[in-house]
Amino acid sequence: MDFSFSDRTDTLIAKLEAFMAEHIVPNDEVYKKAIQQSDDPWQVPALMEELKAKAREQGLWNLFMPGEEYGAGLNNSDYAPLAEIMGRYYWCSEVFNCSAPDTGNMEVLEKYGTDAQKKQWLEPLLEGKIRSSFCMTEPNVASSDATNLESTIVEDGDELVLNGRKWWITGIGHPNCEILIFMGVSNPEADRHSQHAMVLVPRFTEGVEIVRHLPVFGQYDEPVGHSEVDFNNVRVPRENIILGLGRGFEIAQGRLGPGRIHHCMRCIGLAEAALELMVKRGMSRSAFGKPIINLGGNRQLVAKSRMEIDQARLLTLKAAYMMDTVGTFGALSEISQIKVVAPNVAQQVVERAIQMHGAEGLSDDTPLAEMYGVARCCRMADGPDEVHEALVGRLEIAKYR
């Protein structure tokens, strides 16, 4: 493997780092306080739209989208270092129109959507005018296995009728969320991987109700949020089907590959930011007559963190390279490997940084508590560790049969 990036990617890295230094770093606390001190934290601070306009002017827009028709024309390997840079500040991916779940939803529409669906929903998503949600996970089943889903999609003439309870639906609380992708059972008599469909549902369709916003470690993550949502006899036109009835599982597998690796890329950036905070803290505080970086095994913890981050980055780049060369289904093991490794490494490094900060690391005086929540959630999002470990094990054992 050649680990060097293309000239174009190097140029984008330099532009993105400069943008981060000029616009994101000095506005990190400003943006967060604007939400915390707002009378309605579910509204987006004006600063976000200002930064989005600047990013678009500089060509730092839709960097995740492969192909030059809609995006920057970067492959996964090219996008990896850019996503890592964005991952240092969890909120800033939206500035570049590169935040989940919009990225995955846009890729679904680009790859599987009709011309009409692209015109109505993909184009405004690409312009950053609206946002979206992906509605798969359910509270009453182990929905990390999509074949367990109980929500239904029933044909009724020229319409589809949707029923079911979904939860952990990221982004539906965002004031700009206007389109949902709903996954449910449409062909119950078919084989287990041909039973599902994905359907486009406008956010304010009758019967779509947010039951509650779900806190993560006590935080609601406004203005994006994660919600429990009820679909009660929701009716949409048949032309809102994506690809076809019974094709939902196929779409899900195609969607989750890039989405999973994007999470991993951002986790590397988060881990780097935590390591920087850990080292700076250790060098600036003293106890027992010496900097705490020199106490106990703290130097070893720094060394472990550096080695683990670099290993995780190399595995991320390998998975990205394989997706680019042999496709998602040829890189299933590598994608699942890094989906376990990267969030765990990020969580471990943040944990060490918290310990280096003492009690302050548990508070909101540093971003570490927030970073810990992000890393820990990534071990659940797009499949928990155990599901990915099972797949890696099954693929490895199959080599010996």
DRENDO-1510 file (C-alpha; in Angstrom, 1 decimal, always signed):
<recs>
REC; n; res; u; v; w
REC; 1; MET; +0.0; +0.0; +0.0 .
REC; 2; ASP; +1.0; +3.6; -0.8 .
REC; 3; PHE; +0.2; +5.7; +2.2 .
REC; 4; SER; +0.9; +9.0; +0.5 .
REC; 5; PHE; -2.1; +11.1; -0.4 .
REC; 6; SER; -2.8; +12.7; -3.8 .
REC; 7; ASP; -1.8; +16.3; -4.5 .
REC; 8; ARG; -5.4; +17.2; -4.5 .
REC; 9; THR; -6.0; +15.6; -1.1 .
REC; 10; ASP; -2.9; +17.3; +0.3 .
REC; 11; THR; -4.2; +20.7; -0.9 .
REC; 12; LEU; -7.6; +20.0; +0.8 .
REC; 13; ILE; -5.9; +18.9; +4.0 .
REC; 14; ALA; -4.0; +22.2; +4.1 .
REC; 15; LYS; -7.2; +24.2; +3.3 .
REC; 16; LEU; -9.2; +22.3; +5.9 .
REC; 17; GLU; -6.6; +22.7; +8.6 .
REC; 18; ALA; -6.4; +26.4; +7.9 .
REC; 19; PHE; -10.2; +26.7; +8.1 .
REC; 20; MET; -10.3; +24.8; +11.4 .
REC; 21; ALA; -7.6; +27.1; +12.9 .
REC; 22; GLU; -9.4; +30.3; +11.7 .
REC; 23; HIS; -13.0; +29.5; +12.1 .
REC; 24; ILE; -13.7; +26.3; +14.2 .
REC; 25; VAL; -11.1; +26.4; +17.0 .
REC; 26; PRO; -11.9; +30.0; +18.1 .
REC; 27; ASN; -15.7; +29.3; +17.8 .
REC; 28; ASP; -15.9; +26.0; +19.6 .
REC; 29; GLU; -17.0; +27.5; +22.9 .
REC; 30; VAL; -19.0; +30.2; +21.2 .
REC; 31; TYR; -21.1; +27.7; +19.4 .
REC; 32; LYS; -21.7; +25.5; +22.4 .
REC; 33; LYS; -22.6; +28.4; +24.6 .
REC; 34; ALA; -25.0; +29.7; +22.0 .
REC; 35; ILE; -26.9; +26.4; +22.3 .
REC; 36; GLN; -26.6; +26.1; +26.1 .
REC; 37; GLN; -27.7; +29.7; +26.8 .
REC; 38; SER; -30.5; +29.8; +24.2 .
REC; 39; ASP; -34.2; +29.9; +25.2 .
REC; 40; ASP; -34.7; +27.1; +22.7 .
REC; 41; PRO; -31.6; +24.8; +22.4 .
REC; 42; TRP; -33.3; +22.9; +19.5 .
REC; 43; GLN; -32.7; +25.9; +17.2 .
REC; 44; VAL; -29.5; +26.2; +15.2 .
REC; 45; PRO; -27.2; +29.1; +16.2 .
REC; 46; ALA; -26.8; +31.6; +13.4 .
REC; 47; LEU; -23.1; +30.9; +13.6 .
REC; 48; MET; -23.6; +27.5; +11.9 .
REC; 49; GLU; -25.1; +29.0; +8.8 .
REC; 50; GLU; -22.3; +31.6; +8.7 .
REC; 51; LEU; -19.6; +28.9; +8.9 .
REC; 52; LYS; -21.4; +26.7; +6.3 .
REC; 53; ALA; -21.4; +29.6; +3.8 .
REC; 54; LYS; -17.6; +30.2; +4.4 .
REC; 55; ALA; -16.8; +26.5; +3.9 .
REC; 56; ARG; -18.8; +26.3; +0.7 .
REC; 57; GLU; -17.1; +29.4; -0.7 .
REC; 58; GLN; -13.7; +27.7; -0.1 .
REC; 59; GLY; -14.7; +24.4; -1.7 .
REC; 60; LEU; -14.8; +22.5; +1.5 .
REC; 61; TRP; -18.2; +21.1; +0.9 .
REC; 62; ASN; -19.7; +17.6; +0.4 .
REC; 63; LEU; -16.2; +16.2; +0.7 .
REC; 64; PHE; -17.5; +12.7; +1.6 .
REC; 65; MET; -19.5; +12.2; -1.6 .
REC; 66; PRO; -17.7; +10.1; -4.2 .
REC; 67; GLY; -18.0; +11.2; -7.8 .
REC; 68; GLU; -17.7; +14.8; -9.1 .
REC; 69; GLU; -21.3; +15.2; -10.2 .
REC; 70; TYR; -22.5; +15.8; -6.6 .
REC; 71; GLY; -19.3; +15.9; -4.4 .
REC; 72; ALA; -15.6; +16.5; -4.3 .
REC; 73; GLY; -14.8; +13.3; -6.3 .
REC; 74; LEU; -12.7; +11.9; -3.5 .
REC; 75; ASN; -12.5; +8.1; -2.8 .
REC; 76; ASN; -12.5; +6.7; +0.8 .
REC; 77; SER; -8.8; +6.9; +1.1 .
REC; 78; ASP; -8.7; +10.6; +0.1 .
REC; 79; TYR; -11.6; +11.4; +2.5 .
REC; 80; ALA; -10.0; +9.6; +5.5 .
REC; 81; PRO; -7.6; +12.4; +6.6 .
REC; 82; LEU; -10.2; +15.1; +6.1 .
REC; 83; ALA; -12.8; +13.3; +8.2 .
REC; 84; GLU; -10.1; +12.8; +10.9 .
REC; 85; ILE; -9.5; +16.6; +11.0 .
REC; 86; MET; -13.2; +17.2; +11.3 .
REC; 87; GLY; -13.5; +14.6; +14.0 .
REC; 88; ARG; -11.5; +16.7; +16.5 .
REC; 89; TYR; -14.7; +18.8; +17.1 .
REC; 90; TYR; -17.8; +16.7; +17.1 .
REC; 91; TRP; -20.2; +19.5; +15.9 .
REC; 92; CYS; -18.1; +20.8; +13.0 .
REC; 93; SER; -18.9; +18.1; +10.3 .
REC; 94; GLU; -22.2; +20.0; +9.7 .
REC; 95; VAL; -20.1; +23.0; +8.7 .
REC; 96; PHE; -18.8; +21.1; +5.7 .
REC; 97; ASN; -22.1; +19.3; +5.0 .
REC; 98; CYS; -20.4; +16.0; +6.0 .
REC; 99; SER; -22.3; +15.0; +9.1 .
REC; 100; ALA; -24.2; +11.8; +9.8 .
REC; 101; PRO; -26.9; +10.6; +9.1 .
REC; 102; ASP; -27.1; +13.0; +6.1 .
REC; 103; THR; -23.9; +11.5; +4.5 .
REC; 104; GLY; -25.3; +8.0; +4.4 .
REC; 105; ASN; -28.8; +9.2; +3.3 .
REC; 106; MET; -27.3; +11.2; +0.5 .
REC; 107; GLU; -25.2; +8.2; -0.6 .
REC; 108; VAL; -28.4; +6.1; -0.6 .
REC; 109; LEU; -30.3; +8.6; -2.8 .
REC; 110; GLU; -27.3; +9.1; -5.1 .
REC; 111; LYS; -26.9; +5.3; -5.6 .
REC; 112; TYR; -30.4; +4.0; -5.5 .
REC; 113; GLY; -32.8; +7.0; -5.8 .
REC; 114; THR; -34.9; +7.8; -8.9 .
REC; 115; ASP; -34.4; +11.1; -10.7 .
REC; 116; ALA; -37.5; +12.5; -9.1 .
REC; 117; GLN; -36.3; +11.5; -5.6 .
REC; 118; LYS; -32.9; +13.1; -6.3 .
REC; 119; LYS; -34.5; +16.3; -7.5 .
REC; 120; GLN; -36.8; +16.6; -4.5 .
REC; 121; TRP; -34.5; +15.4; -1.7 .
REC; 122; LEU; -30.9; +14.8; -2.7 .
REC; 123; GLU; -30.3; +18.3; -4.2 .
REC; 124; PRO; -31.5; +20.3; -1.1 .
REC; 125; LEU; -29.5; +17.9; +1.1 .
REC; 126; LEU; -26.4; +18.5; -1.0 .
REC; 127; GLU; -26.9; +22.2; -0.8 .
REC; 128; GLY; -27.2; +22.0; +3.0 .
REC; 129; LYS; -30.7; +23.6; +3.0 .
REC; 130; ILE; -32.3; +20.6; +4.8 .
REC; 131; ARG; -31.3; +17.7; +7.0 .
REC; 132; SER; -32.5; +14.1; +7.3 .
REC; 133; SER; -32.8; +11.0; +9.5 .
REC; 134; PHE; -32.5; +7.3; +9.1 .
REC; 135; CYS; -35.2; +5.3; +10.9 .
REC; 136; MET; -34.2; +1.7; +11.5 .
REC; 137; THR; -33.5; +0.9; +15.1 .
REC; 138; GLU; -36.5; -0.3; +17.2 .
REC; 139; PRO; -37.0; -0.5; +21.0 .
REC; 140; ASN; -38.6; -3.9; +21.2 .
REC; 141; VAL; -36.1; -6.0; +19.2 .
REC; 142; ALA; -32.4; -6.5; +18.9 .
REC; 143; SER; -32.3; -4.4; +15.7 .
REC; 144; SER; -28.6; -4.5; +15.2 .
REC; 145; ASP; -29.8; -7.5; +13.2 .
REC; 146; ALA; -32.1; -5.8; +10.7 .
REC; 147; THR; -34.0; -9.1; +10.0 .
REC; 148; ASN; -35.5; -8.7; +13.5 .
REC; 149; LEU; -37.4; -5.5; +12.6 .
REC; 150; GLU; -41.1; -5.5; +13.3 .
REC; 151; SER; -42.2; -2.2; +11.6 .
REC; 152; THR; -44.4; -2.8; +8.6 .
REC; 153; ILE; -44.8; -1.3; +5.1 .
REC; 154; VAL; -48.1; -2.4; +3.6 .
REC; 155; GLU; -49.3; -1.6; +0.0 .
REC; 156; ASP; -52.7; +0.0; -0.2 .
REC; 157; GLY; -53.5; +1.0; -3.8 .
REC; 158; ASP; -51.2; +3.8; -4.9 .
REC; 159; GLU; -50.0; +4.3; -1.3 .
REC; 160; LEU; -47.9; +2.6; +1.3 .
REC; 161; VAL; -49.0; +2.5; +4.9 .
REC; 162; LEU; -46.2; +2.5; +7.5 .
REC; 163; ASN; -46.5; +1.4; +11.2 .
REC; 164; GLY; -43.9; +0.9; +13.9 .
REC; 165; ARG; -42.0; +2.4; +16.8 .
REC; 166; LYS; -38.4; +3.6; +16.2 .
REC; 167; TRP; -35.8; +5.0; +18.5 .
REC; 168; TRP; -32.3; +6.5; +18.6 .
REC; 169; ILE; -33.3; +8.3; +15.5 .
REC; 170; THR; -30.5; +10.8; +15.1 .
REC; 171; GLY; -31.3; +14.2; +13.7 .
REC; 172; ILE; -35.1; +14.2; +13.6 .
REC; 173; GLY; -35.1; +16.9; +16.4 .
REC; 174; HIS; -33.0; +19.2; +14.1 .
REC; 175; PRO; -35.2; +22.1; +13.0 .
REC; 176; ASN; -34.0; +21.6; +9.4 .
REC; 177; CYS; -34.9; +17.9; +9.3 .
REC; 178; GLU; -37.4; +17.5; +6.4 .
REC; 179; ILE; -37.0; +13.9; +5.1 .
REC; 180; LEU; -36.8; +10.5; +6.8 .
REC; 181; ILE; -35.7; +7.1; +5.4 .
REC; 182; PHE; -37.9; +4.5; +7.1 .
REC; 183; MET; -36.9; +0.8; +7.0 .
REC; 184; GLY; -39.6; -1.9; +7.7 .
REC; 185; VAL; -40.9; -5.3; +6.6 .
REC; 186; SER; -42.7; -5.2; +3.2 .
REC; 187; ASN; -42.4; -8.8; +2.1 .
REC; 188; PRO; -42.9; -11.0; +5.2 .
REC; 189; GLU; -43.1; -14.2; +3.2 .
REC; 190; ALA; -39.8; -13.8; +1.4 .
REC; 191; ASP; -36.5; -15.1; +2.5 .
REC; 192; ARG; -35.1; -13.2; +5.5 .
REC; 193; HIS; -32.9; -10.9; +3.4 .
REC; 194; SER; -35.6; -10.0; +1.0 .
REC; 195; GLN; -38.3; -8.9; +3.4 .
REC; 196; HIS; -37.5; -5.3; +3.9 .
REC; 197; ALA; -37.9; -2.0; +2.1 .
REC; 198; MET; -36.8; +1.6; +2.6 .
REC; 199; VAL; -39.3; +4.4; +2.0 .
REC; 200; LEU; -38.9; +8.2; +1.9 .
REC; 201; VAL; -41.2; +9.9; +4.5 .
REC; 202; PRO; -41.5; +13.7; +4.6 .
REC; 203; ARG; -40.8; +14.7; +8.3 .
REC; 204; PHE; -44.2; +16.3; +8.9 .
REC; 205; THR; -46.4; +13.6; +7.3 .
REC; 206; GLU; -49.5; +12.9; +9.4 .
REC; 207; GLY; -48.8; +10.0; +11.8 .
REC; 208; VAL; -45.1; +10.8; +12.4 .
REC; 209; GLU; -44.8; +11.7; +16.1 .
REC; 210; ILE; -41.7; +12.3; +18.2 .
REC; 211; VAL; -42.5; +10.5; +21.5 .
REC; 212; ARG; -39.5; +11.8; +23.4 .
REC; 213; HIS; -35.9; +12.9; +23.0 .
REC; 214; LEU; -33.5; +10.4; +24.4 .
REC; 215; PRO; -30.6; +11.7; +26.6 .
REC; 216; VAL; -27.1; +10.2; +26.2 .
REC; 217; PHE; -25.2; +10.3; +29.5 .
REC; 218; GLY; -27.6; +13.0; +30.6 .
REC; 219; GLN; -27.2; +15.2; +27.5 .
REC; 220; TYR; -29.8; +15.6; +24.7 .
REC; 221; ASP; -27.2; +16.6; +22.0 .
REC; 222; GLU; -29.3; +19.6; +20.9 .
REC; 223; PRO; -30.0; +20.7; +18.2 .
REC; 224; VAL; -29.5; +17.4; +16.5 .
REC; 225; GLY; -30.7; +14.9; +19.2 .
REC; 226; HIS; -31.7; +11.3; +19.2 .
REC; 227; SER; -35.4; +10.5; +19.5 .
REC; 228; GLU; -38.0; +7.9; +19.9 .
REC; 229; VAL; -40.5; +8.2; +17.1 .
REC; 230; ASP; -43.9; +6.6; +16.4 .
REC; 231; PHE; -45.2; +5.9; +12.9 .
REC; 232; ASN; -48.9; +5.4; +13.2 .
REC; 233; ASN; -50.7; +4.6; +9.9 .
REC; 234; VAL; -48.3; +6.9; +8.0 .
REC; 235; ARG; -49.3; +7.1; +4.3 .
REC; 236; VAL; -46.9; +8.0; +1.5 .
REC; 237; PRO; -47.1; +7.5; -2.3 .
REC; 238; ARG; -45.7; +4.3; -3.8 .
REC; 239; GLU; -43.1; +6.4; -5.7 .
REC; 240; ASN; -41.4; +7.0; -2.3 .
REC; 241; ILE; -40.0; +3.5; -2.3 .
REC; 242; ILE; -36.3; +3.4; -2.7 .
REC; 243; LEU; -35.1; +0.8; -5.3 .
REC; 244; GLY; -38.1; -1.5; -4.7 .
REC; 245; LEU; -40.0; -3.6; -2.1 .
REC; 246; GLY; -37.8; -6.3; -0.7 .
REC; 247; ARG; -34.6; -4.4; -1.5 .
REC; 248; GLY; -34.1; -2.7; +1.9 .
REC; 249; PHE; -31.5; -5.1; +3.3 .
REC; 250; GLU; -29.5; -4.7; +0.1 .
REC; 251; ILE; -29.6; -0.9; +0.5 .
REC; 252; ALA; -28.7; -1.1; +4.2 .
REC; 253; GLN; -25.6; -3.2; +3.5 .
REC; 254; GLY; -24.5; -0.7; +0.8 .
REC; 255; ARG; -25.2; +2.3; +3.1 .
REC; 256; LEU; -23.5; +1.0; +6.2 .
REC; 257; GLY; -20.0; +0.4; +4.8 .
REC; 258; PRO; -19.1; +4.0; +4.1 .
REC; 259; GLY; -21.0; +5.2; +7.2 .
REC; 260; ARG; -19.1; +2.9; +9.5 .
REC; 261; ILE; -15.7; +3.9; +8.2 .
REC; 262; HIS; -16.7; +7.6; +8.4 .
REC; 263; HIS; -17.3; +7.1; +12.1 .
REC; 264; CYS; -13.9; +5.5; +12.5 .
REC; 265; MET; -12.2; +8.3; +10.7 .
REC; 266; ARG; -13.7; +10.8; +13.0 .
REC; 267; CYS; -12.8; +8.7; +16.0 .
REC; 268; ILE; -9.2; +8.9; +15.1 .
REC; 269; GLY; -9.4; +12.7; +15.1 .
REC; 270; LEU; -11.2; +12.7; +18.4 .
REC; 271; ALA; -8.5; +10.4; +19.9 .
REC; 272; GLU; -5.8; +12.8; +18.6 .
REC; 273; ALA; -7.5; +15.7; +20.3 .
REC; 274; ALA; -7.8; +13.8; +23.6 .
REC; 275; LEU; -4.1; +12.9; +23.5 .
REC; 276; GLU; -3.1; +16.5; +22.9 .
REC; 277; LEU; -5.2; +17.6; +25.9 .
REC; 278; MET; -3.6; +14.8; +28.0 .
REC; 279; VAL; -0.1; +15.8; +27.2 .
REC; 280; LYS; -0.6; +19.5; +27.7 .
REC; 281; ARG; -2.3; +18.9; +31.0 .
REC; 282; GLY; +0.5; +16.6; +32.2 .
REC; 283; MET; +3.2; +19.1; +31.3 .
REC; 284; SER; +1.4; +22.1; +32.8 .
REC; 285; ARG; +0.5; +20.7; +36.3 .
REC; 286; SER; +2.9; +19.6; +39.0 .
REC; 287; ALA; +2.5; +17.4; +42.0 .
REC; 288; PHE; +5.1; +16.2; +44.5 .
REC; 289; GLY; +7.6; +18.6; +43.0 .
REC; 290; LYS; +7.5; +17.5; +39.4 .
REC; 291; PRO; +5.2; +17.7; +36.3 .
REC; 292; ILE; +2.5; +15.0; +36.5 .
REC; 293; ILE; +3.5; +13.8; +33.1 .
REC; 294; ASN; +6.6; +12.4; +34.9 .
REC; 295; LEU; +4.7; +10.7; +37.7 .
REC; 296; GLY; +3.8; +7.0; +37.8 .
REC; 297; GLY; +3.2; +5.5; +34.5 .
REC; 298; ASN; +1.9; +8.6; +32.7 .
REC; 299; ARG; +4.6; +8.6; +30.1 .
REC; 300; GLN; +3.7; +5.0; +29.3 .
REC; 301; LEU; +0.1; +6.0; +28.9 .
REC; 302; VAL; +1.0; +8.7; +26.4 .
REC; 303; ALA; +3.2; +6.2; +24.6 .
REC; 304; LYS; +0.4; +3.6; +24.5 .
REC; 305; SER; -2.1; +6.2; +23.2 .
REC; 306; ARG; +0.3; +7.2; +20.4 .
REC; 307; MET; +0.8; +3.6; +19.4 .
REC; 308; GLU; -2.9; +2.7; +19.5 .
REC; 309; ILE; -3.9; +5.7; +17.5 .
REC; 310; ASP; -1.4; +5.1; +14.8 .
REC; 311; GLN; -2.4; +1.4; +14.6 .
REC; 312; ALA; -6.0; +2.4; +14.3 .
REC; 313; ARG; -5.3; +4.9; +11.7 .
REC; 314; LEU; -3.4; +2.4; +9.6 .
REC; 315; LEU; -6.2; -0.1; +9.9 .
REC; 316; THR; -8.7; +2.6; +8.9 .
REC; 317; LEU; -6.6; +3.5; +5.8 .
REC; 318; LYS; -6.4; -0.2; +4.9 .
REC; 319; ALA; -10.2; -0.6; +5.1 .
REC; 320; ALA; -10.6; +2.6; +3.0 .
REC; 321; TYR; -8.1; +1.3; +0.5 .
REC; 322; MET; -9.9; -2.0; +0.2 .
REC; 323; MET; -13.3; -0.3; -0.2 .
REC; 324; ASP; -11.8; +1.7; -3.0 .
REC; 325; THR; -10.2; -1.3; -4.8 .
REC; 326; VAL; -12.5; -4.3; -4.1 .
REC; 327; GLY; -15.7; -2.6; -2.9 .
REC; 328; THR; -17.6; -2.7; +0.4 .
REC; 329; PHE; -18.4; -6.5; +0.2 .
REC; 330; GLY; -14.8; -7.3; -0.5 .
REC; 331; ALA; -13.8; -5.3; +2.6 .
REC; 332; LEU; -16.3; -6.6; +5.1 .
REC; 333; SER; -13.8; -8.0; +7.6 .
REC; 334; GLU; -11.6; -4.9; +7.5 .
REC; 335; ILE; -14.6; -2.6; +7.9 .
REC; 336; SER; -15.9; -4.6; +10.9 .
REC; 337; GLN; -12.4; -4.7; +12.4 .
REC; 338; ILE; -11.9; -1.0; +12.3 .
REC; 339; LYS; -15.5; -0.4; +13.5 .
REC; 340; VAL; -14.5; -2.2; +16.7 .
REC; 341; VAL; -10.9; -0.9; +17.0 .
REC; 342; ALA; -11.3; +2.9; +16.3 .
REC; 343; PRO; -14.1; +3.7; +18.8 .
REC; 344; ASN; -12.4; +1.6; +21.5 .
REC; 345; VAL; -9.1; +3.3; +21.0 .
REC; 346; ALA; -10.8; +6.7; +21.1 .
REC; 347; GLN; -12.6; +5.7; +24.4 .
REC; 348; GLN; -9.4; +4.5; +26.0 .
REC; 349; VAL; -7.4; +7.6; +25.1 .
REC; 350; VAL; -10.2; +9.9; +26.3 .
REC; 351; GLU; -10.4; +7.9; +29.6 .
REC; 352; ARG; -6.6; +8.4; +30.1 .
REC; 353; ALA; -7.0; +12.1; +29.4 .
REC; 354; ILE; -9.8; +12.4; +31.9 .
REC; 355; GLN; -7.6; +10.7; +34.6 .
REC; 356; MET; -4.7; +13.0; +33.8 .
REC; 357; HIS; -7.1; +16.0; +34.4 .
REC; 358; GLY; -8.3; +14.7; +37.7 .
REC; 359; ALA; -11.8; +15.7; +38.7 .
REC; 360; GLU; -11.8; +18.6; +36.2 .
REC; 361; GLY; -11.9; +15.9; +33.5 .
REC; 362; LEU; -15.3; +14.8; +34.6 .
REC; 363; SER; -16.8; +18.3; +34.3 .
REC; 364; ASP; -17.8; +20.5; +31.4 .
REC; 365; ASP; -14.8; +22.7; +31.9 .
REC; 366; THR; -13.0; +20.5; +29.4 .
REC; 367; PRO; -14.5; +18.7; +26.3 .
REC; 368; LEU; -13.4; +15.3; +27.6 .
REC; 369; ALA; -16.8; +14.2; +29.1 .
REC; 370; GLU; -18.5; +15.1; +25.8 .
REC; 371; MET; -15.7; +13.3; +23.8 .
REC; 372; TYR; -16.1; +10.2; +26.0 .
REC; 373; GLY; -19.8; +10.1; +25.2 .
REC; 374; VAL; -19.2; +10.4; +21.5 .
REC; 375; ALA; -16.6; +7.6; +21.5 .
REC; 376; ARG; -18.8; +5.3; +23.7 .
REC; 377; CYS; -21.8; +5.9; +21.4 .
REC; 378; CYS; -19.7; +5.0; +18.4 .
REC; 379; ARG; -19.3; +1.5; +19.8 .
REC; 380; MET; -23.1; +1.1; +19.4 .
REC; 381; ALA; -23.8; +3.1; +16.3 .
REC; 382; ASP; -24.0; +1.1; +13.0 .
REC; 383; GLY; -23.7; -2.1; +15.0 .
REC; 384; PRO; -22.3; -2.9; +18.4 .
REC; 385; ASP; -18.8; -4.4; +18.9 .
REC; 386; GLU; -20.1; -7.9; +19.3 .
REC; 387; VAL; -21.8; -8.0; +16.0 .
REC; 388; HIS; -18.7; -6.9; +14.2 .
REC; 389; GLU; -16.5; -9.3; +16.1 .
REC; 390; ALA; -18.8; -12.1; +15.2 .
REC; 391; LEU; -18.5; -11.3; +11.5 .
REC; 392; VAL; -14.7; -11.0; +11.6 .
REC; 393; GLY; -14.6; -14.4; +13.4 .
REC; 394; ARG; -16.9; -16.0; +10.9 .
REC; 395; LEU; -15.0; -14.8; +7.9 .
REC; 396; GLU; -11.7; -15.8; +9.5 .
REC; 397; ILE; -12.9; -19.3; +10.3 .
REC; 398; ALA; -14.2; -19.7; +6.8 .
REC; 399; LYS; -10.7; -19.5; +5.4 .
REC; 400; TYR; -9.9; -22.8; +7.0 .
REC; 401; ARG; -12.9; -24.8; +5.7 .
</recs>
